Amino acid sequence: MPPQPTSSFAKVTQPRRCDLLVVGAGPAGTAAAISAQDRGLHVEVVDRATFPRDKTCGDGLTTAALRHLERLGVPRSSLAGIVPVHETVLVSPSGRRVTLSFPDNGLYAGVIAREELDAVLVEFARSRGVVVHEGAPVVNVTNEAARVTVSCADGSHFEASWVVAADGNYSTVRRILEPTGERRLGTSHAFRQYFHGVDDPRLWVVFEPDLLPGYAWVFPLPGGRANVGFGVRRTSATSGKQLNALWRDLMRRPSIREILGAGEPEGAPRAWPIPGDLDAAALSDGRILYVGDAAGTVDPLTGEGIAQAIETGILAAHSVADSVADAAAVDGSPTDVAERYERAVGAALRSDARMATAVQRVLSSPLLARAALRAVDSTEWTRRNFARWMFEDYPRALLVTPRRWHRGALSGAGAYRT
Ligand SMILES: Cc1cc2nc3c(=O)[nH]c(=O)nc-3n(C[C@H](O)[C@H](O)[C@H](O)COP(=O)(O)OP(=O)(O)OC[C@H]3O[C@@H](n4cnc5c(N)ncnc54)[C@H](O)[C@@H]3O)c2cc1C
């Protein structure tokens, strides 16, 4: 029998009232919900899916993502299916292989299927007191001066003081509130397919000349499985047909076949957009705050977006909770939530996003990409620090943001140190 949705909406007739309604229970939404609940707000979450559910992703967790999960309180023991990554291999457009190792001081990178990670986050949110409704697609949103009303497909509805829209790249909330806005197709487009019979614990990043500044990947999963995919920058000329042909061609290339060995694909490949355009869309609209992919927060250089999703979720929750606390202290109603949130996201992500875009331009040229990888491979120090920079141990723009320089900035421990 297929799993039954755990939503009880069919029985609900009155609007459910809460301080914060979160739309979407991916990494951004669950991080927002857990953080707001921890700050004493009454939080409810709706997601159209029933968990566990798949999400088209490379399944890679950077140091920043792992540290955020640890800070949220997610126990290491609940991430049973994570493969800790100790070594990553970069393949230059010339075919040169550069092997980078991570320190032993905690987890700096890991791979865990999103089907598992997101279900763990939903259960963890519930264990902290968050009410999560599954199988509940949002179909209508009314953004009023004093509250937001949100309706789901079965006609049930919520009244919330604030809404965090964590509903991904195609954000339904944004489409309802900006009906004439452009359909967001992402700055990059990516394919992913699972393979089995690939027995290699290393994480591979392959810079094929025609994918630049994008790349192909083979990420290790438990039991000899692997997450295999590629991402390329989207241009107006990119068609789905071309991307499909590119995928089939890539899977035949020696640079990828050598890594996959006797590995066999499981099911069909899946494609999904990657939104790395933080400056392009509004971060808030009245009492609604956009987080994660709904806000275009993915790192445009690597396509990694889980850390940014969690971080913006946390920032949104704290912006609401701080404003509520300040207003209570002066007996007023909180007014500056959106402003606080926009400031916080700007400080946390904007310079890194711009730096990533600048480096992406350099990596567009095969010649420069080869030179960059030669430079990375020149000493033990460059190899170690490049690995840690690439996997978001340091903020992308650390070198040009002196306010973030501090002792130990280049030698922080990984997450979940025992
Ligand atoms: C192929 C590919 C590979 C990637 N690889 C990596 C990687 O290795 N590492 C990394 O860090 N990032 C990676 N990313 C990016 C990463 O997947 C996203 O940045 C991340 O999932 C964003 O999280 P989110 O919570 O904002 O959105 P999502 O994970 O998309 O979650 C959105 C949630 O909203 C729900 N929802 C949508 N519409 C509605 C609605 N109408 N009503 C209710 N709920 C709704 C969905 O069901 C979903 O649960 C990759 C992306 C792609 C496409």
The ligand as an ORCA input file, in Angstrom:
! r2SCAN-3c Opt
* xyz 0 1
  C      20.904     18.324     -9.770
  C      21.190     19.188     -8.573
  C      22.289     18.886     -7.786
  C      22.547     19.624     -6.614
  N      23.576     19.232     -5.819
  C      23.787     19.863     -4.637
  C      24.783     19.382     -3.728
  O      25.442     18.375     -3.968
  N      24.978     20.083     -2.577
  C      24.234     21.189     -2.265
  O      24.485     21.800     -1.217
  N      23.251     21.634     -3.097
  C      22.993     20.994     -4.249
  N      21.972     21.410     -5.069
  C      21.102     22.524     -4.631
  C      20.114     22.043     -3.550
  O      19.433     20.900     -3.995
  C      19.104     23.157     -3.211
  O      19.787     24.367     -3.086
  C      18.357     22.856     -1.914
  O      17.561     21.711     -2.033
  C      17.472     24.043     -1.518
  O      16.700     23.713     -0.392
  P      15.275     24.413     -0.144
  O      14.814     23.912      1.166
  O      15.382     25.855     -0.390
  O      14.326     23.860     -1.316
  P      13.883     22.375     -1.687
  O      14.869     21.403     -1.211
  O      13.556     22.413     -3.135
  O      12.541     22.154     -0.852
  C      11.348     22.809     -1.210
  C      10.185     22.101     -0.537
  O       8.994     22.851     -0.816
  C       7.942     21.953     -1.090
  N       6.933     22.642     -1.908
  C       7.078     23.087     -3.192
  N       5.926     23.662     -3.599
  C       5.045     23.572     -2.564
  C       3.692     23.965     -2.381
  N       2.974     24.549     -3.360
  N       3.099     23.714     -1.184
  C       3.784     23.121     -0.182
  N       5.072     22.711     -0.325
  C       5.696     22.939     -1.481
  C       8.625     20.796     -1.832
  O       7.857     19.606     -1.766
  C       9.948     20.690     -1.059
  O       9.875     19.768      0.007
  C      21.698     20.719     -6.262
  C      20.611     21.043     -7.080
  C      20.339     20.284     -8.230
  C      19.154     20.631     -9.077
*
